[in-house]
C-alpha cells in the first residue's frame, strides 16, 4: 500500500534584512526534498509581509536569478490567509531573523494549528534576542566573552565607558535581534565607536557590546527534541577581519574546515556545550551553536534556531560530515516536527 505524501509548505522571504539568505535556503530545500515523500508548496513572503500564492512562490525558487520576493499590492492583513487555504501537514519556516526566527510566525502557526519544523515560540524568541540569550547563558554558567547590553532609549554612556575601560579594544558591536552578521562592526578604537553604534541602532533599539578576543571560530550543529544530537564541530576561517555577511554569502574565500582540527576532549566539550545551550533556550528540531576557542578555552558566542540552510551552509555541511546527508537531514527535521522521533 502506497504511503500518503506529506503536504509540506516551505515558508521563505519575509521582512527581515536576511530576506535574500532565506530565499537561498528555501531554494535548496525545494530542490533536494524527497518528492516521493512530500508534496511541496512554496510560500513566499515579500518585504511588507504579504504572501504570494504557491505558483508564484514556486517560480521564485525555480529562477536562480531571483534574489527578492516581488512586492505585492494586497493589504498585509490578507497575506497569511493563504496559509489557511491549504491543509498543510507541516510548515518548514525558513525566514531567518525577525518575523520568522523570533517566535512571531511560530506563534501564528500554533494559533492556527499547523505543525512546523524547529523551535517553538519561547525558544525562538530567546534565541533571536542576543541580550536575553546571553543573560540566560550567563545564569547557567556557560563561559562567554565579557558583554554589555545597552538600549538607545536609556542612558548608557557611563556603563559603556566603564566597559571599554575594563575590557579595552577591540570590541564587537551588534544589534540584539538580527543574524547573518548584519549590522555588526568590529571597533578597534574610539574613532569608530559612534559610527558602529549608529549602525547597530539603525537595526534595533537594543545593542550588544562584546569584548573582542583573538580566537578560532568554531560551530556545532544540534538536532533533536527529546534526544538531542550534536554534530562534529567545524571551523570558520573568514576571508575578512571577522565572519561578516560578505564572508558568509558574497565571496568564496572563506574556508570551512569540517571537522575542525581539535583534540577529542575539546571537541567533546564543544558538543556538550552546544547541547546544553539548546536545552537552556528550550530548543527543538535544529540549531547551530557558535563558539570562540582560545588556547583550549571555549566561549559560547550565540545560538541560531533557523541557521542558513542552503546545500552549502555550515549547518547541513556539519551533519553531512557526521553522516547525515542533506536530504536525510530534511527527513529527520520533519519527523521531529511531526513527533515521530
C-alpha positions as CSV (number, residue, x, y, z in Angstrom):
1,X,0.0,0.0,0.0
2,X,1.4,3.4,-1.0
3,X,2.0,5.8,1.8
4,X,0.3,9.2,1.5
5,X,2.7,12.0,0.9
6,X,3.2,14.7,3.4
7,X,1.9,18.1,2.3
8,X,4.9,20.3,3.1
9,X,4.8,24.1,3.0
10,X,8.1,26.0,2.7
11,X,7.9,29.5,4.1
12,X,10.5,32.0,3.0
13,X,11.4,35.6,2.2
14,X,9.9,37.9,4.8
15,X,10.5,41.4,6.2
16,X,14.0,40.8,7.7
17,X,17.3,42.0,6.3
18,X,18.1,38.3,5.8
19,X,15.5,38.1,3.1
20,X,17.9,37.1,0.4
21,X,19.5,34.4,2.5
22,X,16.0,33.0,3.3
23,X,15.3,32.5,-0.4
24,X,18.6,30.7,-0.9
25,X,17.8,28.3,2.0
26,X,14.3,27.7,0.7
27,X,15.6,27.0,-2.8
28,X,17.9,24.3,-1.5
29,X,15.1,22.6,0.5
30,X,12.8,22.8,-2.5
31,X,15.4,21.2,-4.8
32,X,16.6,18.4,-2.5
33,X,13.5,17.4,-0.5
34,X,12.4,13.9,-1.5
35,X,9.4,14.1,-3.9
36,X,8.5,10.5,-3.1
37,X,7.7,11.6,0.4
38,X,6.5,15.2,0.1
39,X,4.2,17.3,-2.0
40,X,5.9,20.7,-1.8
41,X,4.1,24.0,-1.7
42,X,6.4,27.1,-1.5
43,X,5.0,30.1,0.3
44,X,6.9,33.3,-0.5
45,X,6.6,36.4,1.8
46,X,7.5,39.9,0.4
47,X,9.3,42.6,2.4
48,X,6.0,44.1,3.5
49,X,4.7,40.8,4.9
50,X,2.4,39.7,2.1
51,X,2.2,36.1,0.9
52,X,2.3,35.0,-2.7
53,X,0.3,32.1,-3.9
54,X,2.1,28.7,-4.4
55,X,2.6,29.0,-8.1
56,X,4.2,32.5,-7.9
57,X,6.3,31.3,-5.0
58,X,7.4,28.3,-6.9
59,X,8.6,30.5,-9.8
60,X,10.8,32.4,-7.4
61,X,12.5,29.2,-6.2
62,X,13.0,27.8,-9.7
63,X,14.5,31.0,-11.1
64,X,18.1,31.1,-9.6
65,X,18.5,34.8,-10.6
66,X,15.6,36.0,-8.4
67,X,17.1,37.3,-5.1
68,X,14.0,39.0,-3.7
69,X,10.3,38.3,-3.5
70,X,8.4,40.9,-5.6
71,X,6.3,43.3,-3.6
72,X,2.6,42.5,-3.7
73,X,-0.2,45.1,-3.8
74,X,-2.7,43.4,-1.5
75,X,-3.1,44.5,2.1
76,X,-0.9,42.9,4.8
77,X,-3.9,41.7,6.6
78,X,-4.9,39.4,3.7
79,X,-1.4,37.8,3.2
80,X,-1.4,34.9,5.6
81,X,-4.9,33.8,4.7
82,X,-3.1,31.7,2.1
83,X,-1.8,29.5,4.9
84,X,-5.4,28.8,5.9
85,X,-6.5,27.8,2.3
86,X,-4.4,24.7,2.1
87,X,-4.5,22.0,4.8
88,X,-0.7,21.7,5.1
89,X,0.6,18.7,7.2
90,X,3.6,20.7,8.1
91,X,5.3,24.1,7.5
92,X,9.1,24.4,7.2
93,X,9.8,28.0,8.2
94,X,13.0,29.3,6.5
95,X,12.5,33.0,7.2
96,X,15.8,34.0,9.0
97,X,15.8,36.8,11.5
98,X,13.0,39.0,12.7
99,X,9.4,38.0,11.8
100,X,10.5,34.4,11.1
101,X,13.1,33.2,13.6
102,X,11.9,35.2,16.6
103,X,8.7,33.4,17.5
104,X,6.2,35.5,15.6
105,X,5.5,33.1,12.8
106,X,5.8,30.2,15.3
107,X,3.0,31.7,17.4
108,X,0.8,32.2,14.4
109,X,1.2,28.6,13.3
110,X,0.5,27.4,16.8
111,X,-2.7,29.5,16.8
112,X,-4.0,28.0,13.5
113,X,-2.9,24.5,14.5
114,X,-0.3,23.8,11.8
115,X,2.8,21.8,12.9
116,X,6.2,23.3,11.9
117,X,9.9,22.5,11.8
118,X,12.0,24.0,14.6
119,X,11.9,25.6,17.9
120,X,8.6,26.8,19.5
121,X,7.7,30.4,20.4
122,X,9.7,30.8,23.7
123,X,12.9,29.3,22.4
124,X,12.7,31.1,19.1
125,X,12.3,34.5,20.9
126,X,15.1,33.8,23.3
127,X,17.4,32.6,20.5
128,X,16.7,35.7,18.5
129,X,17.3,38.2,21.2
130,X,21.0,38.1,21.9
131,X,20.6,40.1,25.1
132,X,18.1,37.6,26.7
133,X,20.1,34.7,25.3
134,X,23.4,35.9,26.7
135,X,21.8,36.6,30.1
136,X,20.5,33.1,30.2
137,X,23.8,31.5,29.2
138,X,25.4,33.6,31.9
139,X,22.9,32.4,34.5
140,X,23.7,28.8,33.6
141,X,27.5,29.4,33.8
142,X,28.3,28.9,30.1
143,X,31.5,30.7,29.5
144,X,31.3,33.8,27.3
145,X,33.4,36.8,26.5
146,X,32.5,39.9,28.5
147,X,29.4,41.7,27.2
148,X,27.2,44.7,27.8
149,X,23.6,45.2,26.8
150,X,22.6,48.8,26.0
151,X,19.3,50.4,24.9
152,X,19.2,53.6,22.9
153,X,16.1,54.7,24.9
154,X,18.1,54.7,28.2
155,X,21.3,56.4,29.2
156,X,24.1,54.0,28.6
157,X,27.2,56.2,28.2
158,X,28.7,55.7,31.7
159,X,28.2,52.0,31.5
160,X,29.8,51.9,28.1
161,X,32.8,53.9,29.2
162,X,33.3,51.6,32.2
163,X,33.1,48.5,29.9
164,X,35.7,49.9,27.5
165,X,38.0,50.9,30.3
166,X,37.8,47.4,31.7
167,X,37.9,45.3,28.5
168,X,39.8,47.6,26.1
169,X,39.5,47.4,22.3
170,X,38.7,45.6,20.1
171,X,35.0,45.4,20.6
172,X,32.2,43.9,18.6
173,X,29.0,46.0,18.4
174,X,25.9,44.2,17.1
175,X,22.1,44.6,17.0
176,X,20.4,42.3,19.5
177,X,17.8,40.9,17.1
178,X,19.4,40.1,13.8
179,X,21.5,37.4,12.2
180,X,23.9,36.7,9.3
181,X,26.3,39.3,10.8
182,X,24.2,42.1,9.5
183,X,24.8,45.4,11.4
184,X,27.9,44.1,13.2
185,X,31.0,46.2,13.5
186,X,34.5,45.4,14.9
187,X,35.8,48.5,16.6
188,X,39.5,48.9,17.2
189,X,39.5,52.5,18.7
190,X,37.2,55.3,19.9
191,X,37.2,56.9,16.5
192,X,34.9,54.2,15.0
193,X,32.7,53.8,18.1
194,X,30.0,56.3,17.3
195,X,29.6,55.1,13.7
196,X,29.4,51.4,14.9
197,X,26.7,52.3,17.5
198,X,24.7,54.2,14.9
199,X,24.9,51.3,12.5
200,X,23.7,48.8,15.1
201,X,21.0,51.1,16.4
202,X,19.6,51.5,12.9
203,X,18.6,47.9,13.0
204,X,17.5,47.5,16.7
205,X,16.9,49.6,19.8
206,X,18.9,47.1,21.8
207,X,22.6,46.6,21.1
208,X,25.2,44.1,22.4
209,X,28.8,45.2,23.1
210,X,31.2,42.3,23.3
211,X,34.8,42.0,24.2
212,X,36.9,41.1,21.2
213,X,39.4,38.3,21.6
214,X,41.8,36.7,19.1
215,X,40.4,33.2,18.8
216,X,39.3,30.4,16.5
217,X,35.7,30.4,15.3
218,X,34.1,27.0,15.8
219,X,30.5,26.0,15.0
220,X,28.5,22.9,16.0
221,X,25.1,21.7,14.8
222,X,22.4,20.2,17.0
223,X,19.4,18.1,16.1
224,X,16.6,16.6,18.0
225,X,13.8,17.2,20.6
226,X,13.8,14.7,23.4
227,X,17.1,13.1,22.4
228,X,19.5,15.8,21.2
229,X,22.5,15.0,19.0
230,X,25.5,17.2,18.2
231,X,27.5,17.1,15.0
232,X,31.2,17.2,14.6
233,X,32.4,20.8,15.2
234,X,33.6,22.8,12.2
235,X,36.0,25.8,12.0
236,X,35.4,29.0,10.1
237,X,38.5,30.9,8.7
238,X,37.0,34.2,7.5
239,X,38.1,35.9,4.4
240,X,37.7,39.3,6.2
241,X,38.6,40.6,9.6
242,X,35.7,38.7,11.1
243,X,32.9,36.4,9.8
244,X,30.7,39.1,8.3
245,X,27.8,39.0,5.8
246,X,30.2,39.3,2.8
247,X,32.4,36.4,4.1
248,X,29.3,34.2,4.5
249,X,27.4,34.8,1.3
250,X,29.2,37.0,-1.2
251,X,32.7,35.6,-1.8
252,X,34.2,32.2,-2.0
253,X,37.4,32.9,0.0
254,X,36.2,31.9,3.5
255,X,37.4,28.4,4.5
256,X,35.1,25.9,6.2
257,X,37.2,23.2,7.9
258,X,35.0,20.2,8.7
259,X,35.7,18.5,11.0
260,X,37.7,21.1,12.8
261,X,41.2,20.1,13.9
262,X,40.6,19.7,17.6
263,X,41.7,17.2,20.2
264,X,38.9,14.8,21.3
265,X,38.5,16.4,24.7
266,X,37.9,19.9,23.3
267,X,35.6,18.5,20.6
268,X,33.5,16.6,23.2
269,X,33.2,19.7,25.4
270,X,32.0,21.9,22.5
271,X,29.4,19.3,21.6
272,X,28.2,19.0,25.2
273,X,28.1,22.8,25.5
274,X,26.1,23.1,22.2
275,X,23.5,20.6,23.6
276,X,23.4,22.5,26.9
277,X,22.7,25.8,25.1
278,X,20.0,24.2,23.0
279,X,18.3,22.8,26.2
280,X,18.7,26.1,28.0
281,X,16.7,28.1,25.4
282,X,14.1,25.2,25.1
283,X,15.3,24.4,21.6
284,X,13.6,21.9,19.3
285,X,14.5,20.5,15.9
286,X,17.6,22.3,14.8
287,X,20.1,25.0,15.8
288,X,23.7,26.0,15.0
289,X,25.8,27.0,18.0
290,X,28.8,29.3,17.5
291,X,31.9,29.3,19.7
292,X,35.2,31.0,20.1
293,X,38.2,28.8,21.1
294,X,41.3,30.4,22.6
295,X,44.1,28.2,24.0
296,X,41.6,25.4,24.7
297,X,39.2,27.8,26.5
298,X,35.8,27.5,25.0
299,X,33.5,30.6,24.8
300,X,29.9,30.3,23.6
301,X,29.0,33.1,21.2
302,X,25.4,32.5,20.2
303,X,22.8,30.1,19.1
304,X,20.8,30.3,15.8
305,X,17.4,28.5,15.7
306,X,16.9,28.8,11.9
307,X,20.5,28.7,10.7
308,X,21.4,29.2,7.0
309,X,20.1,26.0,5.3
310,X,21.4,26.2,1.8
311,X,23.0,23.0,0.5
312,X,26.4,24.5,1.2
313,X,25.6,26.2,4.6
314,X,27.6,25.3,7.7
315,X,24.6,23.6,9.4
316,X,23.9,20.9,6.8
317,X,27.6,20.5,6.0
318,X,28.3,19.7,9.6
319,X,25.7,17.0,9.6
320,X,27.0,15.7,6.2
321,X,30.4,15.2,7.8
322,X,28.7,13.5,10.8
323,X,27.0,11.0,8.5
324,X,23.6,12.6,7.7
325,X,23.0,13.7,4.1
326,X,21.2,16.9,3.2
327,X,18.1,15.0,2.1
328,X,18.1,12.8,5.2
329,X,18.5,15.9,7.4
330,X,15.3,17.3,5.9
331,X,13.6,14.0,6.6
332,X,14.8,14.0,10.2
333,X,13.6,17.5,10.9
334,X,10.2,16.7,9.5
335,X,9.9,13.5,11.6
336,X,10.9,15.5,14.7
337,X,8.3,18.1,13.9
338,X,5.6,15.5,13.5
339,X,6.6,13.9,16.8
340,X,7.7,10.7,15.1
341,X,11.1,10.7,16.8
